[in-house]
């Protein structure tokens, strides 16, 4: 899971082998996580 950005307590990263899903980014903070679709931008799960 390559990290693409760290901003304060947030870690932004992508998986390279999720071919069944549209482009998205994962965001973690402590023990919480979210997934955001990139096109169109939207929250996939929280």
C-alpha distances in whole Angstrom, upper triangle without the diagonal:
4,6,9,12,13,17,19,17,15,11,10,6,6,5,8,10,11,15,17,16,17,14,13,11,10,12,12,15,16,16,16,14,15,14,16,17,17,21,23,21,21,20,18,18,19
4,6,9,11,15,17,17,14,10,9,6,6,7,9,12,14,16,19,18,18,15,13,11,11,12,13,16,17,18,18,15,16,15,16,17,17,20,22,21,21,20,20,20,20
4,6,7,11,14,13,11,7,6,4,7,9,12,15,16,19,21,19,19,15,13,10,9,10,11,13,15,16,16,14,14,14,15,17,16,20,22,20,20,19,19,19,19
4,7,10,13,14,11,8,6,5,7,11,12,16,16,19,21,19,18,14,12,9,10,10,12,14,17,19,18,15,15,14,14,15,14,18,20,17,19,18,19,19,19
4,6,10,11,8,6,5,7,10,14,16,19,19,22,24,21,20,16,14,11,11,9,11,12,15,17,16,15,15,14,14,16,15,19,21,18,19,18,19,20,19
4,6,7,6,5,6,9,13,16,18,22,22,25,26,24,23,19,16,13,12,10,10,10,13,15,15,14,15,15,16,19,18,22,23,20,20,19,20,20,19
4,6,5,7,8,12,15,19,21,24,24,27,28,25,24,21,18,14,13,10,11,10,13,16,15,14,15,16,16,19,19,22,23,19,20,19,21,20,19
4,6,8,11,14,18,21,24,27,27,30,31,28,27,24,21,17,15,12,11,9,11,15,14,15,16,18,19,22,22,25,26,22,22,21,22,21,19
4,7,10,13,17,20,23,25,25,28,29,26,26,23,20,16,14,10,8,6,7,11,11,12,14,16,17,21,21,25,25,22,21,19,21,19,17
4,7,10,14,17,20,22,22,25,26,23,22,19,16,12,10,7,6,5,8,11,10,9,11,13,14,17,18,21,22,18,18,16,17,16,14
4,7,10,13,16,19,19,22,23,20,20,17,14,10,8,6,5,7,9,11,11,9,11,12,13,16,16,20,21,18,18,16,17,16,15
4,7,11,14,16,16,19,20,17,17,14,10,7,6,5,7,9,12,14,12,10,10,10,10,13,13,17,18,15,15,14,15,15,14
4,7,10,13,13,16,17,15,15,12,9,6,5,7,8,12,14,15,14,11,11,10,11,13,13,16,18,16,16,15,15,15,15
4,6,9,9,12,14,12,12,9,7,5,6,9,11,15,17,17,16,13,12,10,10,11,11,15,17,15,16,15,14,15,16
4,6,6,10,12,11,12,10,9,8,8,12,13,17,19,18,17,14,13,11,13,13,14,16,18,17,18,17,15,15,17
4,6,8,11,11,12,10,10,11,12,15,17,21,22,22,21,18,17,14,15,14,15,17,19,19,20,19,17,18,20
4,6,9,10,11,11,12,13,13,17,19,22,24,23,22,19,18,15,16,15,16,18,20,20,20,20,17,18,21
4,6,6,8,9,9,11,12,16,18,21,23,22,20,17,16,13,14,13,14,15,17,18,17,17,14,15,18
4,6,8,9,11,13,15,19,21,25,27,26,24,20,18,15,15,13,14,15,17,18,18,18,16,17,20
4,7,10,11,14,16,19,22,25,27,25,23,20,18,15,15,13,15,15,16,17,17,17,14,16,19
4,7,8,11,13,16,19,23,25,23,21,17,15,11,11,9,11,11,13,14,13,13,10,13,16
4,6,10,13,16,19,23,25,24,22,18,15,11,10,7,8,8,10,11,11,12,10,13,17
4,7,10,14,17,21,24,23,21,17,14,10,9,6,6,7,9,10,11,12,11,14,17
4,7,10,13,17,20,20,17,13,10,7,5,4,5,8,10,9,9,9,8,11,13
4,7,10,14,17,17,14,11,8,6,5,7,7,11,12,10,11,10,10,11,12
4,7,10,13,13,11,7,6,4,6,9,11,14,15,13,12,10,10,10,10
4,7,10,11,8,6,5,6,8,11,13,16,17,14,13,11,11,11,10
4,6,7,6,4,7,9,11,15,16,20,21,18,16,14,14,12,10
4,6,5,6,9,12,14,18,19,23,23,20,18,16,16,14,12
4,6,8,12,15,17,21,23,26,27,23,22,19,19,16,14
4,7,11,14,17,21,23,26,26,23,21,18,18,15,12
4,7,11,14,17,20,23,23,20,18,14,14,11,8
4,7,10,14,16,19,20,17,15,11,11,8,6
4,7,10,13,16,16,13,11,8,8,6,4
4,7,10,13,13,11,9,6,5,5,7
4,6,9,9,7,6,5,5,7,9
4,6,6,5,5,6,6,9,12
4,5,5,7,9,10,13,15
3,5,8,11,11,15,17
4,6,10,11,14,17
4,7,9,12,14
4,6,9,11
4,6,7
4,7
4
